[in-house]
Amino acid sequence: MTDMDTQLPANRRFATLADTAMAPRFAHDRMLSLMAQIVLVLAGSALLAISAQISVPFYPVPVTGQTLVVLMIGMAYGSRLGAATVMAYLVEGGMGLPVFANGGAGWAYLLGPTGGYLTGFLVAAFILGLLAERGMGRNPISTALAMLVGTALIYLFGATWLSSFIGFDKAIAAGVLPFLYGDVAKLIVAAGLMPLAWRAVRALAGKGDDAAG
């Protein structure tokens, strides 16, 4: 447990990646801290929009990096900031910005067959943020476990909603099974990236403390 962890509210045991990155610079200035959080939300929602448009050839179907970005935002930002970021992304799309997959936009898209996955993004980001606030996501194993939980939540909401349009069996066949290999690959990527991100942020935070001293 770090010094930053000991400064948190009683209902939180561990600092998130975002907490640790911002602490040396904004810990004593609420306005700057708020502005930094707004920047993180805007940057995160932009990254979600970009990741939704880029597909990578994979077996048996191409995959995007969007679920990876959603889950890593939850782990890096924490529950409230992570959920706020995904909510901002959903509102941007609902208001007509072409931020959803294949340039989709509008409230009708949110209520369409794939809308359940978008709801799952919000829930998964919040839950993974809670897990991060309890110390998960700092090493490969806990990151992989958190990713597994988040992926399951996205499929739970996505396939359940999709089944109301095409039936349960078809929802599993079309909306879950083709993407499992890609999700395993994303899990492996996240398990490698999150610990590296923690090392980098801790190193920068340490330099910030030295400079402040």
C-alpha positions in Angstrom: 0.0 0.0 0.0 1.4 3.4 -1.0 1.2 6.8 0.7 -1.5 7.8 -1.8 -3.6 4.8 -0.7 -3.6 5.9 2.9 -5.1 9.3 1.9 -8.3 7.9 0.5 -11.8 8.0 1.9 -12.7 5.1 4.2 -14.8 3.3 1.6 -11.8 3.1 -0.7 -8.7 1.0 0.1 -6.4 1.7 -2.8 -5.6 4.6 -5.1 -6.4 4.1 -8.8 -3.9 4.7 -11.6 -5.5 8.1 -12.3 -5.3 9.1 -8.5 -1.6 8.2 -8.4 -0.9 10.1 -11.6 -2.7 13.3 -10.5 -1.7 13.3 -6.8 1.7 15.0 -7.0 0.3 17.9 -9.1 -3.3 18.4 -8.1 -3.7 17.0 -4.6 -4.0 20.4 -2.9 -5.9 22.3 -5.6 -9.5 21.1 -6.0 -10.1 23.3 -9.1 -7.1 21.9 -10.9 -8.1 18.4 -9.8 -11.6 18.9 -11.3 -10.2 20.2 -14.5 -7.8 17.2 -14.7 -10.7 14.9 -14.3 -12.7 16.6 -17.0 -9.7 16.3 -19.3 -9.5 12.5 -18.5 -13.2 12.0 -19.2 -13.0 13.8 -22.6 -9.8 12.0 -23.5 -11.3 8.6 -22.5 -14.5 9.2 -24.4 -12.5 10.2 -27.5 -10.4 7.1 -27.2 -13.6 5.0 -27.0 -14.9 6.6 -30.1 -11.7 6.0 -32.0 -11.4 2.4 -30.9 -14.9 1.7 -32.1 -14.0 2.6 -35.6 -10.8 0.6 -35.9 -11.1 -3.2 -36.6 -8.3 -5.6 -36.6 -8.4 -8.8 -38.7 -8.8 -11.8 -36.3 -10.2 -15.3 -36.2 -13.1 -16.0 -36.7 -14.2 -12.3 -37.1 -12.4 -8.9 -37.0 -12.4 -7.3 -33.6 -12.1 -3.7 -32.3 -10.2 -2.6 -29.3 -13.3 -0.9 -27.8 -14.0 -3.4 -25.0 -10.3 -3.4 -24.1 -10.4 0.4 -23.8 -13.7 0.3 -21.8 -12.3 -2.1 -19.3 -8.9 -0.4 -19.0 -10.5 2.9 -18.4 -12.5 1.4 -15.6 -9.4 -0.1 -14.0 -7.3 3.1 -14.6 -9.9 5.7 -13.6 -11.8 4.1 -10.8 -15.6 3.5 -10.5 -17.0 7.1 -10.6 -14.6 8.6 -13.2 -14.6 5.4 -15.3 -18.4 5.3 -15.4 -18.6 9.1 -16.1 -16.3 8.6 -19.1 -18.4 5.8 -20.6 -21.6 7.8 -19.8 -20.1 10.8 -21.7 -19.3 8.6 -24.6 -22.9 7.3 -24.7 -24.4 10.8 -24.4 -22.1 12.0 -27.2 -23.4 9.2 -29.4 -27.0 9.6 -28.3 -26.8 13.3 -29.3 -25.8 12.4 -32.8 -22.0 12.3 -32.9 -20.9 9.3 -35.0 -18.9 7.7 -32.1 -20.4 4.2 -32.1 -19.2 1.3 -34.2 -19.2 1.9 -37.9 -20.1 5.6 -37.3 -23.4 4.8 -35.6 -25.2 7.5 -33.7 -28.5 8.5 -32.1 -30.8 7.3 -29.4 -32.3 4.8 -31.8 -28.9 3.1 -32.0 -28.7 2.9 -28.2 -32.0 1.1 -28.2 -31.2 -1.1 -31.1 -30.0 -4.7 -31.1 -26.5 -3.9 -29.9 -27.6 -1.4 -27.3 -27.2 -3.9 -24.5 -23.5 -4.1 -25.1 -23.2 -0.3 -24.6 -25.1 -0.6 -21.4 -22.7 -3.4 -20.4 -19.8 -1.0 -21.1 -21.1 1.4 -18.4 -21.7 -1.3 -15.9 -18.4 -3.0 -16.6 -16.4 0.2 -16.3 -18.0 1.0 -12.9 -17.5 -2.6 -11.5 -13.8 -2.7 -12.7 -13.3 0.7 -11.2 -14.5 -0.8 -7.9 -12.2 -3.7 -8.2 -9.3 -1.3 -8.9 -10.2 0.7 -5.8 -9.7 -2.6 -3.9 -6.3 -3.2 -5.3 -6.9 -5.2 -8.5 -5.3 -4.4 -11.8 -1.8 -3.9 -10.4 -0.3 -7.2 -11.5 -1.0 -9.5 -14.5 -3.1 -12.0 -12.6 -5.5 -9.6 -10.9 -5.8 -7.6 -14.2 -6.7 -10.8 -16.1 -9.3 -11.7 -13.5 -10.8 -8.2 -13.5 -10.9 -8.3 -17.3 -12.7 -11.6 -17.2 -15.4 -10.1 -14.9 -15.8 -7.1 -17.1 -16.1 -9.1 -20.3 -18.7 -11.4 -18.7 -20.7 -8.4 -17.7 -20.6 -6.9 -21.2 -21.8 -10.2 -22.7 -24.5 -10.6 -20.0 -26.1 -7.3 -20.8 -25.4 -7.4 -24.6 -26.6 -11.0 -25.3 -29.6 -10.6 -23.0 -30.8 -7.5 -24.9 -29.9 -8.9 -28.3 -31.9 -12.1 -27.5 -35.0 -9.9 -27.3 -34.6 -9.2 -31.0 -33.3 -12.6 -32.4 -33.8 -15.2 -29.7 -31.3 -16.5 -27.1 -29.6 -19.2 -29.2 -28.9 -16.8 -32.1 -27.8 -14.1 -29.7 -25.1 -16.4 -28.3 -24.1 -17.7 -31.7 -23.9 -14.2 -33.2 -23.1 -12.0 -30.3 -20.8 -14.0 -28.0 -19.1 -17.0 -29.6 -17.4 -15.3 -32.6 -15.7 -12.8 -30.3 -14.3 -15.1 -27.6 -10.9 -15.6 -29.2 -10.5 -11.9 -29.6 -11.4 -11.3 -25.9 -8.8 -13.7 -24.8 -6.2 -11.7 -26.8 -7.4 -8.5 -25.2 -7.2 -10.0 -21.8 -3.6 -10.9 -22.4 -2.8 -7.4 -23.7 -4.4 -5.8 -20.7 -2.6 -8.1 -18.3 0.7 -6.9 -19.8 -0.2 -3.2 -20.2 -1.7 -2.4 -16.8 1.3 -3.4 -14.7 3.6 -1.5 -17.1 1.3 1.6 -16.8 1.5 1.3 -13.0 5.3 1.2 -13.1 5.5 4.3 -15.3 3.0 6.3 -13.3 4.7 5.4 -10.0 8.0 6.5 -11.5 6.6 9.8 -12.7 4.8 10.4 -9.4 8.0 9.8 -7.5 9.8 12.4 -9.7 6.9 14.8 -9.0 7.2 14.3 -5.3 11.0 15.0 -5.6 10.4 18.1 -7.5 7.7 19.4 -5.1 10.1 18.7 -2.2 
